[in-house]
């Protein structure tokens, strides 16, 4: 029923931003998932989250801190609690949320995580966010074609990786499903999810560089 003359229609209530729980909920929002080791989290991660959120008009971006990336060595990996803490420091708790969902669910493989999240949050629309360096490595992921078929993907430029990734095996295999970012969630779900390249500046921050700088500082301190 329309509002009485002279009275404005009530505004649509804003989405409720809450830390995702193990048992899911009925939030009806557009959620970007930025997964990673966050070893440590840094301003580049926040830059990627914000750029994707703006380009795709997402309600939330979850920083999915992995309990253990199967493709990364254990040596040099900080404890999970430390990495989660670093993700919380760059999040704001509303639009960008540090999440320990994978640890709570006992999952490490991205495609399995996405399948579970769709069941736990059936009214949400999910987008997988990744840097171009991970697009280049995507064929190494288990069930990566199923992931790409079922979940929209947003790729962010990464220094030294973007051009190579866009000519790599994954981008070539998925070429006909590439769309502009504004259309990524606009169309109804089809037989194959789309993907896009978010046009954003490259951020120079690197977790590897941060760890190396810390190690150098520790060695220098020890030698004095």
C-alpha positions, 0 to 999 in steps of 0.5 A: 500500500502506498504511503498517505499523500504528503508522507514520504515512504519509509527508507529501506533499512540498512543491512545489519553488519554482524560477525558471521557465526558458525550456524549462519543467518538470514542476512540478505546482503551482497558479500565479498569474500577476501580469503588469505593467510593474512600473514600479516594483514596489511593496508594492501588487503584493506585497499583491495577490500574497499576497491571491490566493495565500491566497484561491486556495490557490496554491503560487506567484505569478509576477510576470511583468515585461513587456518592453513593454506594448503598451497603455502608452507607451514614454515614462517606462518604465524599462529592463527590467532595472531593473523586473525588479530592483524586482520581485525586491526585493518577491518572496521567491523561493519563494512569490512569484517575479519572472519574466522569462519573457516577455522570454525567450520574446520575447512581449508579449501576455498570451494568447500568453504563457498559451498558451506557458506551458501547453505549457511547464508542462503539469502546472501549473494557471495563474490570471491575477491582475489588478487591477480597473482592468485588468478594466475595460480587458480588452476592449482586450486582443488575444484577451481573450475567448479568454484568459478562456475558457481561463484562470481569472481572479482580480480584486483590488480597486483604489482607484477602479476596483472598482465601475466594473470590475464593471459594465463590458463584460468583467464583463458579458460574463463574468457567468455564469462568475463563481464564488466564489474557493474554487471557481476551481480546484476543478472540472475544466476545462470549456468556459469558465474561471471568474473571481472577485473576491478579497475583499481590502482595497484597497492605496493604492500606485501606480506612477504616484504613485511615479514622480511623487514621484521626479520631483518630488524630482529637480526639487527637488534640481536647483533647490537 
